[in-house]
Amino acid sequence: MARVLLVLGVLLACSALAAANFNQEFDITWGDGRGKILENGQLLTLTLDHTSGSGFQSKHEYLYGKIDMQLKLVPGNSAGTVTAYYVSFLILISLSSIVSLLRFSSGQPAELTRYSINVVVQLSSQGATHDEIDFEFLGNVTGEPYTLHTNVFTQGQGQREQQFRLWFDPTKDFHTYSILWNPKHIIFMVDDLPIRDFRNLESKGIAFPKNQPMRLYSSLWNADDWATQGGRVKTDWSHAPFAASYRGFRADACVAVAGGKTRCGNTVGTEGTAGASAAGDWYNQELDLNRQTRMRWVQSKYMIYNYCTDPKRYPQGLPAECAM
């Protein structure tokens, strides 16, 4: 089972219209040449072979932002590969976080063990009380569909999974996966179509990510000891090298700078606390009625798992936000 871990987070865009340059925003951190930045910084590829995978991370840390990444996943028989993109402080949290997504302490949903490719988008900080926002793709053998897996961790507590069937083949072309994270909402989008909205309900006693800046990581590696059908389906190395491609990265975000301050949006010369005065429209953005309707349509048609409708996982009662 090859696993592509792709970590996506919030990054400062040079322009609201132009894609960021990977040379300026990311470092290839491991893989001995298997990760490459091409086309004058407009394309990044990660590959995995029998010897090693590869990975990259952002040069900056972020607190709040609107992030877009175009991604084309591993095609064909992707059993055993994991693709994840997320933001975190430590690259080691990538593996431990993804394992925790797939191995619940009790009541593990069957859907989470049937697929072989993971694309995880995690906004994550370090420590036992870390925050995290995950986009993850679960792949399978040739002909089987990908599943999009989302999760939110607050103060070290996760298990807020929602899963969706994609309405297209993510290996045929690039598609845009977005996270809008502001003080009121975490909104997941696919090709600008909202699929999930995790609201700030701190007034009801529910924690919300708001204080811990995060870094972006992405990796591709072999995980055939557990990734597909609990490790029963192994990586078919005759299909190697496996490759995932990234382009079109755009972010309007608040970047962490010295002294615990942030620098938001296009006002790169202004330092201060994260706030709407320096950030873009995303800082106060919410879903209007039309986009709420579109999101409910996606959920009714393509959602295949929702932690809020799985009482067997929560014998003491569903999480509080499920009733709000």
TIMARRO-556134 format. One line per 5 residues: number of its first residue (from 1); their letters; for each residue x, y, z of C-alpha. Coordinates in Angstrom, 1 decimal, always signed. Each point is the difference from the previous one (the first is absolute). Example, Ala and Ser with C-alpha at 12.3 -4.5 7.8 and 13.67 -1.06 7.14 Angstrom:
<rs>
1	as	+12.3/-4.5/+7.8  +1.4/+3.4/-0.7
</rs>
This chain:
<rs>
1	marvl	+0.0/+0.0/+0.0  +1.6/+3.2/-1.0  -1.0/+3.0/+1.9  +0.1/+3.5/-1.3  -0.1/+2.6/+2.8
6	lvlgv	-0.7/+3.4/-1.3  -0.1/+2.7/+2.5  -1.7/+3.3/-0.8  -0.4/+3.1/+2.0  -0.3/+3.7/-0.1
11	llacs	+2.6/+1.9/-2.0  +0.5/+3.6/-0.9  -0.9/+0.6/-3.7  +1.9/+2.5/-2.0  -3.2/+0.9/-1.8
16	alaaa	-3.7/-0.8/+0.4  +0.0/-1.1/-3.6  +3.5/-1.5/-0.7  +1.0/-3.4/+1.4  +2.8/+0.0/+2.5
21	nfnqe	+3.5/-1.1/-1.0  +0.9/-3.3/+1.6  +3.7/+1.0/+0.1  -0.9/+3.0/+2.1  -2.6/-1.6/+2.3
26	fditw	+1.2/-3.6/+0.6  +3.1/-2.1/+0.7  +0.5/-3.6/-1.2  +0.8/-1.7/+3.3  +0.7/-3.6/-0.8
31	gdgrg	+0.0/-2.6/-2.8  +3.5/+0.3/-1.5  -1.2/+1.7/-3.2  -3.4/-1.7/-0.2  -1.7/+3.3/+0.8
36	kilen	+0.4/+2.6/-2.8  -1.0/+3.6/-0.6  -0.5/+0.5/-3.8  -1.2/+2.5/-2.6  +1.6/+3.0/+1.6
41	gqllt	-1.6/-0.7/+3.4  -3.5/-0.6/-1.3  -0.1/-3.8/+0.4  +1.1/-2.3/+2.9  +0.1/-3.8/-0.3
46	ltldh	+0.6/-2.7/+2.7  +0.9/-3.5/-0.9  +0.2/-3.3/+1.8  +2.0/-3.1/-1.0  +1.0/-3.2/+1.8
51	tsgsg	+2.9/+1.9/+1.7  -1.5/+3.2/+1.2  -2.9/+2.5/-0.1  +0.4/+3.8/+0.1  -1.4/+3.1/+1.7
56	fqskh	+0.0/+3.8/+0.3  -0.9/+2.7/+2.5  -0.9/+3.7/+0.0  +2.6/+2.6/+0.9  -2.5/+1.8/+2.2
61	eylyg	-2.6/-0.6/+2.8  -3.5/+1.4/-0.3  -3.0/+1.0/+2.1  -3.3/+0.2/-1.9  -0.3/+0.2/-3.8
66	kidmq	-1.5/-1.0/-3.3  +2.0/-2.8/-1.7  -0.4/-1.6/-3.4  +2.1/-2.9/-1.4  -0.5/-1.7/-3.3
71	lklvp	+0.9/-3.7/+0.3  +0.1/-3.0/-2.3  +0.1/-3.3/+1.8  +1.8/-3.3/-0.6  -1.8/-1.8/-2.9
76	gnsag	-0.8/-3.6/-0.5  +0.7/-2.5/+2.7  +0.8/+2.2/+3.0  -0.5/-2.6/+2.7  +2.4/+0.6/+2.9
81	tvtay	+0.8/+3.6/-1.0  -1.0/+2.9/+2.2  -0.2/+3.6/-1.2  -0.5/+2.6/+2.7  +0.2/+3.8/+0.1
86	yvsfl	-0.2/+1.8/+3.3  +1.6/+2.7/+2.2  +1.9/-0.9/+3.1  +3.0/+0.8/+2.1  +1.8/-3.3/-0.2
91	ilisl	+0.3/-2.2/-3.0  -0.2/-3.0/+2.3  -3.5/+0.9/+0.9  -1.0/-0.7/-3.6  +0.3/-3.8/+0.4
96	ssivs	-1.3/-0.2/+3.5  -2.9/+2.3/-0.8  -1.0/-2.0/-3.1  +0.3/-3.3/+1.9  -2.4/+1.4/+2.6
101	llrfs	-2.4/+0.9/-2.7  -0.2/-3.5/-1.2  +0.2/-1.9/+3.2  -2.6/+1.0/+2.5  +0.2/-1.4/+3.5
106	sgqpa	-3.5/-1.4/-0.4  -2.7/-0.3/-2.6  +2.2/+0.5/-3.0  -2.2/+0.7/-3.0  +0.5/-2.6/-2.8
111	eltry	+0.5/+2.7/-2.6  +3.2/+1.1/+1.6  +1.8/-3.3/-0.6  -1.0/-0.8/-3.5  +2.0/+2.6/-1.9
116	sinvv	+3.6/+0.3/-0.9  +0.8/+3.6/-0.9  -0.3/+2.8/+2.6  +0.2/+3.7/-0.9  -0.1/+1.8/+3.3
121	vqlss	-0.1/+3.7/+0.4  +0.9/+0.8/+3.6  +0.3/+3.4/+1.6  +1.7/-1.3/+3.2  +2.1/+1.3/+2.9
126	qgath	+2.2/-1.8/+2.3  -0.5/-1.6/+3.4  -2.7/-1.9/+1.8  -2.5/+2.8/-0.5  +0.8/+0.6/-3.7
131	deidf	-2.6/+1.2/-2.4  -0.4/-1.6/-3.5  -2.1/+0.4/-3.1  +0.1/-3.0/-2.3  -0.7/-0.7/-3.7
136	eflgn	+0.7/-3.6/-0.8  -0.5/-2.2/-3.1  -0.4/-3.7/+0.4  +0.9/-1.9/-3.1  -0.4/-3.6/-1.1
141	vtgep	+0.8/-2.5/-2.7  -0.6/+0.8/-3.6  -3.6/+0.7/-0.8  -1.0/+0.7/+3.6  -1.0/+3.6/+0.9
146	ytlht	+1.9/+2.4/+2.2  -1.6/+1.2/+3.2  +0.5/+3.5/+1.4  +0.5/-0.1/+3.8  -0.2/+3.2/+2.1
151	nvftq	+0.8/+0.5/+3.7  +0.4/+2.8/+2.6  +2.1/-0.2/+3.1  -0.3/+2.6/+2.8  +2.3/-0.1/+3.0
156	gqgqr	+1.1/-3.5/-0.8  -3.5/-1.4/-0.5  -1.0/-1.3/-3.4  -2.3/-2.7/-1.2  -2.2/+2.4/-1.9
161	eqqfr	+0.1/-1.8/-3.3  -2.2/+0.6/-2.9  +0.6/-2.0/-3.3  -1.2/+0.6/-3.5  +0.1/-1.7/-3.4
166	lwfdp	+1.5/+2.2/-2.6  -2.1/+0.8/-3.0  +3.0/-0.2/-2.4  +3.2/-2.0/-0.4  +2.7/+1.9/+1.9
171	tkdfh	+2.8/-1.7/-1.9  -1.0/+1.2/-3.5  +0.5/+3.7/+0.5  +0.8/+2.6/+2.5  -2.7/+1.1/+2.4
176	tysil	+0.0/+2.7/+2.6  -0.3/-0.8/+3.7  -0.5/+2.9/+2.3  -0.2/+0.8/+3.7  -1.4/+3.3/+1.3
181	wnpkh	+1.0/+0.5/+3.6  -1.1/+3.1/+1.8  -1.1/+0.8/+3.6  -3.6/-1.2/-0.6  +0.3/-2.9/-2.5
186	iifmv	+2.1/-2.8/-1.5  -1.5/-0.6/-3.5  +1.2/-2.9/-2.2  -0.4/+0.5/-3.7  +0.5/-2.0/-3.2
191	ddlpi	+0.2/+2.0/-3.2  -1.6/+2.9/+1.9  -2.9/-2.2/+1.1  -0.4/+0.0/+3.8  -0.3/-3.5/+1.5
196	rdfrn	+0.4/+0.6/+3.7  -0.2/+2.9/+2.4  +1.4/-0.4/+3.6  -1.3/+3.0/+1.9  +1.5/+1.8/+3.0
201	leskg	-2.3/-1.0/+2.9  +2.3/+1.0/+2.8  -3.0/+1.8/+1.6  -1.5/-3.5/+0.4  +3.2/-1.4/+1.6
206	iafpk	+1.4/-1.5/-3.2  +3.7/+0.7/-0.7  +1.0/+1.6/-3.3  +3.4/+0.4/-1.6  +1.1/+3.6/+0.4
211	nqpmr	+3.3/+0.5/+1.8  +2.6/-2.4/-1.4  +1.8/+0.8/-3.2  +0.6/-2.9/-2.4  +2.5/-1.1/-2.6
216	lyssl	-0.8/-1.7/-3.3  +1.4/-3.5/-0.8  -0.4/-2.5/-2.7  +1.4/-3.5/-0.4  -0.4/-3.1/-2.0
221	wnadd	+1.1/-3.3/+1.5  -0.7/-3.7/+0.3  -2.5/-1.1/+2.6  -1.0/-3.5/-1.1  +0.1/-1.3/+3.6
226	watqg	-3.3/+1.6/+0.7  -1.3/+2.4/-2.7  -2.1/-2.3/-2.2  -2.4/-2.5/+1.6  +1.9/+0.1/+3.3
231	grvkt	+3.3/-1.1/-1.8  -1.5/-2.9/-1.9  +0.5/+1.6/-3.4  +3.6/+0.7/-0.6  +1.7/+2.5/-2.4
236	dwsha	+0.4/-1.3/-3.5  +3.4/+1.3/-0.8  -0.3/-0.9/-3.6  -2.0/+3.3/-0.3  +2.8/+2.0/+1.6
241	pfaas	+1.1/+2.7/+0.0  -3.2/+1.6/+1.4  -0.4/+3.7/-0.5  -2.2/+2.8/+1.2  +0.1/+3.5/-1.5
246	yrgfr	-0.7/+3.4/+1.5  -0.6/+3.4/-1.7  -2.0/+3.2/+0.2  +0.7/+0.6/+3.7  -1.7/+3.2/+1.1
251	adacv	-0.3/+1.3/+3.6  -1.2/+3.2/+1.6  +1.1/-0.5/+3.6  +1.3/+1.4/+3.2  +3.7/-1.0/+0.3
256	avagg	+1.6/-0.5/+3.4  +2.9/+2.4/+0.6  +2.3/+0.8/+2.9  -1.4/+0.8/+3.4  -3.1/-2.0/-0.3
261	ktrcg	-1.5/+2.4/-2.6  -1.5/-0.6/-3.4  +0.2/+1.6/-3.4  -3.2/-0.2/-2.0  -1.0/+0.1/-3.6
266	ntvgt	+1.8/+2.3/-2.5  +1.0/+2.4/+2.7  +3.4/-1.7/+0.4  +1.6/+3.0/+1.6  -2.6/+0.1/+2.8
271	egtag	+0.5/-2.0/+3.2  -2.6/-0.5/+2.7  -2.5/-2.4/+1.4  -2.1/-1.9/-2.6  -2.9/+2.2/-1.0
276	asaag	-2.5/+0.9/-2.7  +1.6/+3.4/-0.6  +3.1/-1.6/-1.5  -1.5/-3.3/-1.3  -2.2/-0.6/-3.1
281	dwynq	-3.7/-0.5/-0.4  +0.5/-3.6/+1.2  +0.6/+1.1/+3.5  -3.7/+0.7/+0.5  -1.4/-2.3/-2.7
286	eldln	-3.0/-2.3/+0.7  -2.1/-2.1/-2.3  -3.0/+1.9/-1.4  -3.3/-1.8/-0.4  +0.8/-1.1/-3.6
291	rqtrm	+3.3/-1.6/+1.1  -1.6/-1.6/+3.0  -2.5/-1.6/-2.3  +2.8/-1.3/-2.3  +1.8/-1.4/+3.0
296	rwvqs	-3.1/-1.8/+1.2  -0.4/-1.4/-3.5  +3.5/-1.4/+0.0  -0.4/-1.5/+3.4  -3.4/-1.6/-0.8
301	kymiy	+1.4/-1.5/-3.3  +3.6/-0.8/+0.7  +0.6/-0.3/+3.7  +0.6/-3.6/+1.1  +1.1/+0.4/+3.6
306	nyctd	-0.8/+2.6/+2.7  +1.1/-0.3/+3.5  -3.1/+1.8/+1.2  -2.2/-2.9/-1.3  +2.1/-2.8/+1.6
311	pkryp	-1.2/-0.4/+3.6  +1.8/-3.4/+0.3  +3.3/+1.9/+0.1  -1.3/+2.2/+2.9  -1.7/-2.2/+2.6
316	qglpa	+0.0/+3.0/+2.4  -1.7/+2.2/-2.6  +0.8/+1.7/-3.3  +2.4/+3.1/+0.1  -1.8/+3.1/+1.1
321	ecam	+0.4/+1.8/-3.4  -2.1/-2.8/-1.6  -3.1/+1.4/+1.6  +0.6/+3.6/-1.1
</rs>
